[in-house]
Amino acid sequence: MREYNISAFTVAAIYVGTIIGAGFASGREIWQYFGVFGKLGILGLIFAGLMFIIMGMMLVYIGRKLGTSDIGHVILPFRNKTVASVLGYVVAITIFVALVTMSAAGGAFTKQQFGIDRSVGGFIIVIMVIFTVLGNFQRISGVFNMLIPVLVLVVAGGSLYVIFTPMISESGAADIAPSPLANNWFFASMIYMAYNMIGTIPIMARAGIQARDMKTALRGAALGAFVLFLMALTLNLALSKDPAFADRMDLPMLGMAGRISYVFNVVYSVVLFFSIYSAATSTFYGVTTKIKDGPRKKYFVVILAMLGFLLGLAGFREIIAMVFPVVGMLGFFVTVMVIFNFFRVYSGHGRSNQIEKT
């Protein structure tokens, strides 16, 4: 039985909030996996956008038809409880990297914006995440309903502001090179999609269950993916105005904002901070679904979150360039399994705990 009755708007907000974190809103991910390839990066963005629409709709469909957000059951294209359980824990560990990344992003934010030690920003993000996740899905969806529209408007509007503001470019564009683990536009777009898709699995499946009906869930997933594509496109065009500057900055859009005006920089810095928080919250929620319910669960949640904080001290830029591609490679296999599982469930061969007739 469903506890809530969320709208397509809320489903879309959850999807956007899961992906719009520091790497996205700061422009670091968009530059690293699309911008460095110039015009070919636009093709990569289009491909990734289409895949986000397809995968988002598949995830909410599987979750709703099976009545579960368990990571293993959503992914595995055949029935085997043991394999599903093991796979679920493996993917949960992988999703945990997202919290590490967002903790590192919080550190990069406080260092670049205020000159404060990285550990301070990471610690603040982790504490906020713990408080939210120790609530329930309703608390997360409520926060996203209020927060995500503001983030979308400021990120997209800020990107357009940069695009249409005259700016002197730095020299040195010839030195720009992609990550050695994602050195062509198509492979980079696949890695970006696969990495981010892993983090959306449990929360999008849950969103599918909690939606008003199947059509609402599917429309919400498609809307969220389309909004993400438009935001990524405007970010890419904004950063392409000064490739050398974008390439050397940990948080390039924040740097761009600072070059234009103090007010714009302050506004964008607030949005960036809450983007970090939203992605960290939604992905870490997925990790906590693998912790057995009970009085001790909250202690495990706190311990895991603090471990993510400690690992995040390694540095944001390094994680984006080197860790994301490795996780993305695992994401390829997970993506293929989700696709097969979707067709299995769609054809009626999957075990169904349906919450409605469709």
C-alpha distance (Angstrom), angle and dihedral (degrees) to the residues before:
residue distance angle dihedral
M1 . . .
R2 3.79 . .
E3 3.78 117.3 .
Y4 3.80 96.1 -161.4
N5 3.78 139.8 27.4
I6 3.79 107.9 -142.2
S7 3.81 125.9 -176.2
A8 3.81 130.6 -124.4
F9 3.80 87.0 -103.4
T10 3.80 91.0 58.4
V11 3.82 92.2 46.6
A12 3.81 88.3 51.8
A13 3.82 91.4 47.1
I14 3.80 90.9 52.1
Y15 3.82 91.2 50.2
V16 3.80 93.1 48.1
G17 3.80 92.7 43.3
T18 3.79 92.1 53.5
I19 3.81 93.1 55.8
I20 3.81 104.5 28.3
G21 3.82 93.8 80.4
A22 3.77 128.7 131.2
G23 3.78 96.1 -64.4
F24 3.79 91.0 54.2
A25 3.81 103.3 37.2
S26 3.80 93.3 41.5
G27 3.79 90.2 51.6
R28 3.81 92.5 -125.1
E29 3.82 95.5 117.4
I30 3.79 94.0 39.5
W31 3.80 90.9 51.5
Q32 3.81 95.2 42.4
Y33 3.82 95.7 50.2
F34 3.82 103.1 28.0
G35 3.79 115.4 8.4
V36 3.81 96.0 58.5
F37 3.82 89.2 63.0
G38 3.80 94.8 58.7
K39 3.81 114.3 -152.2
L40 3.79 91.7 -2.0
G41 3.79 87.3 61.4
I42 3.83 88.4 67.5
L43 3.80 88.8 60.9
G44 3.78 88.3 50.5
L45 3.81 90.8 52.1
I46 3.81 91.8 51.2
F47 3.80 91.4 49.9
A48 3.81 92.9 47.4
G49 3.81 90.9 47.2
L50 3.80 92.4 53.6
M51 3.79 91.1 47.6
F52 3.80 91.7 50.5
I53 3.81 89.7 53.9
I54 3.81 92.4 49.0
M55 3.80 96.6 43.3
G56 3.80 94.7 43.6
M57 3.80 91.6 53.0
M58 3.80 91.0 46.4
L59 3.80 92.7 51.7
V60 3.80 96.1 50.6
Y61 3.81 89.6 45.1
I62 3.81 93.8 51.9
G63 3.80 92.6 44.5
R64 3.77 93.5 50.6
K65 3.81 97.3 42.4
L66 3.80 93.2 48.1
G67 3.80 94.7 36.0
T68 3.80 92.3 -133.2
S69 3.79 140.4 103.3
D70 3.81 93.2 -167.5
I71 3.79 105.2 137.8
G72 3.80 96.2 -136.7
H73 3.80 95.7 48.2
V74 3.81 92.5 46.8
I75 3.81 91.5 52.4
L76 3.81 107.2 33.6
P77 3.84 113.3 90.0
F78 3.82 94.1 -154.5
R79 3.79 136.9 44.0
N80 3.80 114.3 -94.8
K81 3.79 118.3 129.8
T82 3.82 95.4 -160.8
V83 3.79 95.5 48.3
A84 3.81 91.1 44.5
S85 3.80 90.6 52.2
V86 3.82 94.0 48.8
L87 3.81 92.0 45.0
G88 3.79 90.4 49.3
Y89 3.80 92.2 55.3
V90 3.82 92.5 45.7
V91 3.80 91.5 52.7
A92 3.81 91.5 43.4
I93 3.80 89.0 56.9
T94 3.79 88.7 49.8
I95 3.81 91.7 50.0
F96 3.79 87.6 51.6
V97 3.81 86.8 70.6
A98 3.82 86.8 70.8
L99 3.80 91.0 63.8
V100 3.80 89.6 48.4
T101 3.80 88.9 51.0
M102 3.81 94.0 48.8
S103 3.80 91.5 47.4
A104 3.80 88.4 52.6
A105 3.81 89.0 47.5
G106 3.79 90.9 53.6
G107 3.78 87.7 53.8
A108 3.80 92.5 48.2
F109 3.81 89.2 49.9
T110 3.82 96.5 53.9
K111 3.81 91.3 42.7
Q112 3.82 96.3 49.8
Q113 3.80 97.0 37.6
F114 3.80 103.3 37.8
G115 3.80 106.8 9.8
I116 3.82 89.1 -117.8
D117 3.80 120.9 145.6
R118 3.82 113.4 -84.6
S119 3.78 92.9 -122.6
V120 3.83 91.4 67.0
G121 3.79 95.6 58.9
G122 3.79 93.5 44.1
F123 3.80 92.0 49.9
I124 3.82 93.3 50.7
I125 3.81 91.9 51.2
V126 3.80 92.8 49.0
I127 3.82 93.1 49.5
M128 3.83 91.1 51.3
V129 3.80 90.6 48.8
I130 3.80 92.7 50.4
F131 3.80 91.7 52.3
T132 3.82 93.1 50.1
V133 3.79 98.4 42.6
L134 3.80 92.5 48.5
G135 3.80 85.2 64.9
N136 3.81 116.6 63.0
F137 3.80 141.8 -97.2
Q138 3.80 90.4 -80.5
R139 3.83 90.9 58.4
I140 3.82 91.3 49.7
S141 3.82 94.2 47.5
G142 3.82 90.6 46.6
V143 3.80 92.4 52.3
F144 3.80 91.5 47.5
N145 3.81 92.5 49.1
M146 3.80 89.5 60.3
L147 3.79 100.0 33.7
I148 3.81 107.8 41.6
P149 3.85 99.9 59.9
V150 3.80 89.2 55.6
L151 3.81 92.2 47.6
V152 3.81 92.1 49.1
L153 3.80 93.6 49.2
V154 3.80 94.3 48.1
V155 3.83 96.4 43.2
A156 3.82 94.3 46.5
G157 3.80 93.3 38.2
G158 3.79 91.8 46.1
S159 3.80 91.3 50.5
L160 3.81 91.1 51.7
Y161 3.80 89.1 48.0
V162 3.81 90.1 55.6
I163 3.82 92.2 44.8
F164 3.81 93.1 55.7
T165 3.83 97.6 37.9
P166 3.84 116.1 94.4
M167 3.78 110.7 -116.0
I168 3.81 136.3 174.6
S169 3.81 110.5 -126.4
E170 3.78 124.1 -136.9
S171 3.79 120.3 -122.2
G172 3.78 123.7 -116.4
A173 3.81 102.5 74.2
A174 3.80 89.4 137.9
D175 3.81 89.8 68.1
I176 3.81 93.1 60.8
A177 3.79 113.4 114.0
P178 3.83 133.6 171.7
S179 3.78 123.8 -116.7
P180 3.83 109.9 -76.1
L181 3.83 87.4 -126.2
A182 3.83 92.9 53.7
N183 3.78 105.0 32.3
N184 3.83 102.8 151.8
W185 3.79 130.7 53.8
F186 3.81 98.4 -117.5
F187 3.80 95.8 46.6
A188 3.81 90.5 44.7
S189 3.82 91.9 52.7
M190 3.81 90.3 48.4
I191 3.80 91.6 50.8
Y192 3.79 91.7 47.8
M193 3.80 92.9 50.1
A194 3.80 94.4 43.2
Y195 3.79 95.0 47.9
N196 3.79 94.2 49.0
M197 3.79 93.5 42.2
I198 3.81 91.8 60.0
G199 3.78 90.8 60.0
T200 3.81 92.8 51.3
I201 3.83 97.3 53.5
P202 3.83 102.9 92.4
I203 3.79 98.8 33.8
M204 3.83 95.2 45.2
A205 3.80 90.9 48.0
R206 3.82 87.8 51.6
A207 3.81 90.5 47.7
G208 3.80 88.5 53.8
I209 3.79 90.5 53.8
Q210 3.80 94.0 47.3
A211 3.83 96.3 45.4
R212 3.80 120.1 108.3
D213 3.80 91.8 -110.9
M214 3.79 141.0 -25.2
K215 3.82 94.5 -85.0
T216 3.80 90.3 52.8
A217 3.80 91.2 51.4
L218 3.81 93.5 48.5
R219 3.80 94.1 45.7
G220 3.79 91.0 48.6
A221 3.80 92.9 51.7
A222 3.81 92.1 48.5
L223 3.80 92.2 47.0
G224 3.79 92.7 49.2
A225 3.81 92.6 50.3
F226 3.81 92.3 48.2
V227 3.81 91.5 51.1
L228 3.80 89.6 49.9
F229 3.81 90.7 52.2
L230 3.81 93.1 51.2
M231 3.80 91.5 48.2
A232 3.81 92.2 48.2
L233 3.80 91.3 49.2
T234 3.81 94.3 51.7
L235 3.81 91.0 45.3
N236 3.80 91.0 51.5
L237 3.81 92.5 50.1
A238 3.81 91.5 47.3
L239 3.81 94.3 50.8
S240 3.81 91.6 45.4
K241 3.80 88.7 67.3
D242 3.81 88.4 77.6
P243 3.83 110.4 16.5
A244 3.81 96.5 174.3
F245 3.81 92.3 52.2
A246 3.82 92.9 45.9
D247 3.79 91.6 49.4
R248 3.80 97.0 53.8
M249 3.82 98.1 44.3
D250 3.82 124.0 87.7
L251 3.82 89.3 -149.8
P252 3.82 103.8 24.4
M253 3.83 99.7 176.0
L254 3.79 90.4 52.1
G255 3.78 88.0 51.4
M256 3.81 90.8 49.2
A257 3.80 90.3 50.7
G258 3.80 90.3 52.5
R259 3.80 91.2 53.4
I260 3.82 91.8 54.5
S261 3.81 104.3 44.4
Y262 3.79 143.2 -27.7
V263 3.82 93.3 -122.3
F264 3.81 92.7 50.8
N265 3.79 89.5 48.7
V266 3.83 92.5 52.4
V267 3.81 93.4 47.4
Y268 3.79 93.3 47.1
S269 3.79 92.2 46.5
V270 3.82 90.8 56.5
V271 3.80 90.9 48.6
L272 3.78 91.7 47.7
F273 3.78 91.6 51.9
F274 3.80 92.5 52.7
S275 3.81 90.4 44.8
I276 3.78 87.8 58.5
Y277 3.79 89.7 49.5
S278 3.83 94.7 48.4
A279 3.80 95.3 51.7
A280 3.80 92.9 43.3
T281 3.80 91.2 50.6
S282 3.80 98.0 48.0
T283 3.78 96.2 44.9
F284 3.80 94.9 43.0
Y285 3.80 88.4 51.2
G286 3.81 86.2 62.1
V287 3.79 90.9 53.8
T288 3.80 92.5 50.3
T289 3.82 91.9 54.6
K290 3.81 86.7 74.2
I291 3.82 91.7 57.9
K292 3.79 112.0 94.0
D293 3.79 113.6 -111.9
G294 3.79 115.6 -109.9
P295 3.80 143.3 98.7
R296 3.82 92.1 -65.3
K297 3.80 95.8 52.9
K298 3.80 93.9 89.0
Y299 3.81 90.6 56.4
F300 3.80 91.9 52.3
V301 3.81 89.4 48.5
V302 3.81 91.4 54.0
I303 3.82 93.3 45.5
L304 3.82 92.6 49.6
A305 3.79 91.9 47.5
M306 3.80 92.6 51.1
L307 3.80 90.1 48.4
G308 3.80 87.7 54.4
F309 3.79 89.0 52.3
L310 3.81 92.7 52.8
L311 3.80 93.3 47.8
G312 3.79 90.2 47.3
L313 3.79 90.3 65.0
A314 3.84 86.3 80.6
G315 3.82 89.5 84.3
F316 3.81 137.8 -93.3
R317 3.81 100.8 -117.0
E318 3.81 92.5 50.4
I319 3.81 92.8 50.9
I320 3.82 93.0 49.0
A321 3.80 93.5 50.2
M322 3.80 101.5 40.0
V323 3.82 112.0 17.0
F324 3.82 98.4 43.6
P325 3.83 94.2 60.2
V326 3.82 91.5 50.6
V327 3.81 92.3 49.8
G328 3.80 89.1 43.4
M329 3.80 90.5 58.9
L330 3.80 89.4 58.2
G331 3.79 86.3 46.4
F332 3.82 89.7 62.0
F333 3.79 91.0 63.5
V334 3.80 92.7 43.2
T335 3.82 90.6 50.2
V336 3.80 91.8 52.8
M337 3.81 91.3 49.0
V338 3.81 92.4 49.3
I339 3.81 90.0 51.8
F340 3.81 91.9 50.9
N341 3.80 90.6 45.2
F342 3.79 90.9 51.4
F343 3.81 92.3 55.7
R344 3.80 90.0 44.9
V345 3.81 91.5 53.0
Y346 3.80 93.0 40.4
S347 3.80 91.5 53.6
G348 3.80 90.1 51.4
H349 3.82 97.1 -112.2
G350 3.80 94.6 114.8
R351 3.79 121.4 89.0
S352 3.80 104.4 -100.6
N353 3.76 130.0 -153.3
Q354 3.79 89.8 179.9
I355 3.77 119.1 -166.2
E356 3.79 92.4 -163.6
K357 3.77 142.5 7.9
T358 3.79 112.1 -98.5
